[in-house]
Amino acid sequence: MDTLLYWIAIPMAANILLIFFVVLSLRRLAKRLEENAVHSAVNRVLATLRPMVKEAQELSVAFDGQLREKQRLIHSLNENLDRRITALNLLVNRTEVRLQSQENHRHIPESADVQETVLELASQGRSVEHIARELDVSPGEVSLILDLKRKLDALSG
């Protein structure tokens, strides 16, 4: 993402600087030619270039807005991807616990139930190990749920 921004931003900045220097040079040239009675020709050239410069500036502003919108979308997609990765990690941890456990008769609650129960037990001051034993899940899953809750609280607050 950053390299894409550099490949777009560097030529754009170079073009803007080039346009700035061209306009500045043309203005200086216009002052000199004014003394030589060629002032009207330079004014016609400047009149032709001004709309182009204005259009280039407008395009630059529009491009900047589009770039910011794309950055916002990418940030949103990254957040959604992080949530899905977390959910997958929870599922993997639960699968590992099920595979390690020889107690097939015991019912393992749904992921949302596990999360709510973990948060409730943690609020009661129970340790990660105690919660993991009580719910028959891995301590890593309990830690992950608690870490995610802290991160979500930090983002919300």
ABEGO torsion letter per residue (X at the ends): XAAAAAAAAAAAAAAAAAAAAAAAAAAAAAAAAAAAGAAAAAAAAAAAAAAAAAAAAAAAAAAAAAAAAAAAAAAAAAAAAAAAAAAAAAAAAAAAAAAABABAABBBBBAAAAAAAAAAAAAAGBBAAAAAAAAGBBAAAAAAAAAAAAAAAAAAX
